């Protein structure tokens, strides 16, 4: 009976919802829009946890300020930050050239800065125009970095602040572990979503049903493992991203001696086998990996796939590798014609084991 109680909101989510008279988002017409669709704002959580960037934290608030400045040229930036952090954060953003009329701070205290994973996943009802959010359980990538109680409260705080409907699900899910094409397809990895440190009580089928019910998708596409150094257990936003409804941009490693070579080749083979709803193959664009590097004898999961799509632009992480950075920006630019490509130096940021996509969460317009 204990297991049944634990699964109350997880397995057979739709059936459970019907029992209490509260339909799941999909039944109400909600879906998770693709990142390239119009956005109202991008959410960030202001950095303050020095342990996330040991020995390198001093540079991180300045990096965030430059990111805020870049986003604010195109859309509003909304930032979770405890009140005590806000005065300096505002000064840094203004000094970095941000359009402060488009930058808003909210007294939402956090444990850490990874908003893609602890923030809400926004959904939209195309018929009514209503925006809502989904609130999943957050456990800091399998309990790796306690405490995370404040981070787990961020979706509820944002829902209350925006006065939007919140759909809560007790399944552990991080935003960086999934990507969608906005037309019913969701891409994820087995290493992350099937990991025993996330939802050991749920079967693969139950996890898929939760994704369908709460994010309005139809089909779940699975790749295998994530890149070396990724403490999130294989987040998809370091591997492969949709760049259009029937196209993937995916990381490849040409050096056969590199541990990522076999991992990424295996994932590429799966992508080649996927088919669209119309039964066609996906367009595949290869994205090279940066040259391996690290800090304090630890390799970092640097990846150009951690780009962030915003209104009119794509922000691309760079790692002080002139040719590879330029090549990656060119390839990504070719996937998003008509959008400005904005390279962002993420050399220090990646020591926190994530970059642009990891720190952000888009709110659809």
N, C-alpha and C positions, 0 to 999 in steps of 0.2 A: 504493500500500500504506500510505503514511503516513496518508492520510485514513481508511482502513479501521481502522487502529489507534486513531486519535483517537476514532472513533465506537464503540469497543468496548462502552462502557456506555451509549451514547446512542441510536443508531439501533438498531432491532430489539432493544430492551432485553430483552424477554421471551425472544426466541430466544437471545440471548447468555446469559441467566441459565440457561436450560435446558441449554445446552451445559456449563456448569460445575456443574450440579446444584443451583442455588440459585434457587428460584422468586422472582418479584417479589412485592411486598406484596399486590397485588390478588389474585394466584393463591392466596395464603394466607388470604384473607378480611379483609384490612385495608382501612380507608377513613379518609379525613380527615373527622372530625366537623365539623358546623356549629358556629360560634362560640357559638350560644345553647344548645348542649348542655352537660350538667354538666361542670364543670372541677375539676381537682385543684389547679391553681395557675396563676399568671401569672408569666412570666419577664421580667425586665428586665436591662439591662446598664448599670451605673452610669456616668454621664457624667464625662469627664475631659479630653476633647479640646477645648481652648479654640478652636481654629480652626474648629470646627463652628458656633460661635456668636460670631463676631468682635465684640468690644466689648460682648457681652451675656452672657458665660458666667457671671458672678458669680451671677446669679439662678437658673441652671439646676439646680444641685444642690438648692436649696430647692424648686423646682417638682417635681422628681422625688420628693423626700421627701413632699410633699403628695399626690402620686399614689400612692405606696406606702401612705400612711396610708389613703386612700380604698379602695384594693383590699383592704387587710388587714381591713377591716370585714366582708368577704364571703368571702374565701378567702385561701389562703397566697400569699405573694409570694416568689419565688426570684430572687436577684440575682447576676449575674455581675459580679465585681469583683476586681481584683488586691488582694492582702492589704494593701498599703500604703494603699489607698483606704478600707478597711472601717471603721476606727475613726470617722472623721468622718462617713461615710455613716450609720453606726448612730446616732450622736448626732443627726444631722439628722432621721432618720426618727422617732426617739423624741420629739424636740421637736415634730415635726409631729403627734403624737398617734397614730402607728401602733401597732397591736397587735403588739408585738415578738415575741410568742410565735408569730405567724404570718409572721414575716419571717426569711428564711434567706439568708445570704450564702455564696457559693462562690468559692474562689480560682481563678477563671477569668479571666485577664487578657484585655482586649479592646483594639482600636484605637479603637473609637467606641461609640456608645450605641444603635444602631438594631437592636434585637434582633429585630424582626419580619422583618428581611431577612437578618441573619447567623445568627440562631438556627435551631434545628431546626424542622421541621414535623412535629408529632406525629400519629400515626395510631393507630387502635384496631381490635382484632379483636372484633367483637360476639359471636362464637360462643365464643371462649375467654376473653374479657375481657382479653387481653394488650394492653398499651400498648407502642408502639415509636416510633421516630422515623426520619424521612428526613433525609438529610444531602446537600444539594446544593452545588454549587460556588458560592462567593461572590466577586465581583470588584469590589465597591464601585460598582455601577451602571455597569458598562461601563468600569472602570478609572479612574474620575474622581478618586478620593480615596485614593491609596496613602499608607502601606502598609495592607494589610488581611489580612495573614497570620494575626494572632491571631484576628480575627473569623471567619476561615474555619475555625478549629479549634474553635469553640464547640460545634457539634453533637456532635462526637466526645467532647469533655470532659463534656458533659451526659449523653451515653449511658453513659460510664464511671462517672460519679457516681451515676446512677440505676440502673445495672446493667440497662439495657433494650437490646433488640435495635436495631441501627442498620443501616438500608438506605442504602447510599451510591450516589449517581448523579452523574456528572461534568458533567451539564448545569447551566449557570448558571440559578438560579431564586431569586427573593426572595419571601418570604412576603407582602409588600405588593402583589405583582403579581397575586395570585389571590384569589378568594373562592369558597366552596362552599356548597351548600345541604344537605349531609349526605346527600343522596339521589341522588347520581350526577351532579349538574351542577356545572361549574366555570366561573366567569366570569373573563375576563382581557382585556388590551388588545393590539392589534396593535403599537402603537408600542413597547411594552416587550418582549414575548416574541419578536417577530420582528425586533427591532433587531439590526443587524450587530455591535454592541458586546457582545452577550451570547453567542449561539451561531451564528456565521455558517456553521458547517459543517453545521447541522441544517436540514432542511426543516420546513415547518409541520406536515406529517403526522408527522414524527419527534418533534417537540416535543409534539404532542398525545398520541402513544403513550406517551411517558415520563410524562406527567401521569396518564394512565389507569392505567398499570402501577404507579406508585409511590404514587398518592394514592387509588386505588380509585374513580375517577370513570368515567362512561360517555360524557358529552357535554361538549364544550368550546364555550362561547359567547364570541364575540369582539366587543368594541366597538373603536372606532378609536383616538383620541388622548386624551392626558391634558391637565390644565389648565396654564395659563400659570405659569411659575416652578417647575414640578416637575422637579427634577434627576434623578428616577428614570426619566424617559422614559415617563411615563404609568401610574403605579401605580393599580390599580383601587380601592384603599382611599381614594383622594381623589375618586373619581367615582361609583361605584355599588356598593351592598352588598345582598346578600340579607338580608331581615329575616324571612322565613319560606320554606319550600320552594318556594312559587310566587309570591313577591313580591320586588320590588326597591324600594329607596329610592335615588333618583338625583338628582344635583345638576343644577340648572338655573340659568341666568343670564338674568334678564329684561331687562337693559340690552343692547340690540342693538349698541351701540357698543363694548361690552367684547369683547375677543378670545376670551373663554371662551364667548360666546353661541353661535357657530356650532359650536364643538367639542362643546358639551354637547347642542345640538339634534341634531347628527348621531348622537351616541351614543343619545339618546332614541329616535330613529327605529329604530335597530337593536333596542333593547329592545322596542319595540312589535311588532317582527316575530318575536321569539323565541316559542317554544311550549314548554310543559312536556312531560314524557314522555307525558302523557295527551292532548296535542294542544291544550291550552287556552292562552289568553293569560295572561301574568303580570299580577298586580296591580302597578301602578306608583304610587309615592308620590314627589311632587316635593319636593326639598329645596333651598331657596334658598342661594345662595352668600353669604359675607360680603362687605361692601364691600371693594374692593381696597385693600391697604396694603402697606408694605414697610419695609425698613431700608437705610440707606446707598445709596439710589437703586435698590434691587433689590426687585422685587415678590416677595412670598412666596406659596406655594401653600396659603393658608388654605382649609380645607374642613371643613364640619361632618360630612362623610361619614367622617372619620377617627375616629369614635367607637369605643369599646372595650366589648364585651359581656362582662360577668362574671356570676358566680352572683347572681341576684336584682337586678341593676342594669345600667344602661348609663351609661358615663362619656362625656360629650360635650364636645369642645373648644369653648371660647368665646374671643372675641377683643376684648373690651371694646367691643362694639357692642350696647348694651342691648336694643334691639328685635329685631334679627336674631338675637342669641344666644337670646333668649327664644322667638322663633318657632321656631328650629331645635330647641330642647329640647322644645317642645310637639309638633312633628311627629314627632320620633324617639320621644318618649314614646307617641304614638298607635300607633306600629308595634310597641311592646313592652309591651303591657298587663300589669300585674302586676309590672313591674320598676321599681325606683327610678331616676329620672333624676338623675345627678350632674354638674352643670356644673363644668368644670375650666378655670381661666384659663390659656390657652396662648399668650397674646400674646407673651411672650418666647421660649417654646419653639419657635414656628413659624419663628423666625429660623434655626433649624437645618434648616428646610425639611421638617419633619414634626412630628406631634403624638402623640396618645395611642395610636393603632393602630400607628404606625411604631415606637414604642419598646418594644412589648410582644409577647409570644407566649404564647398560652394552651396549657396542658397538659391534655388531657381527663381526666376522672375514670375 
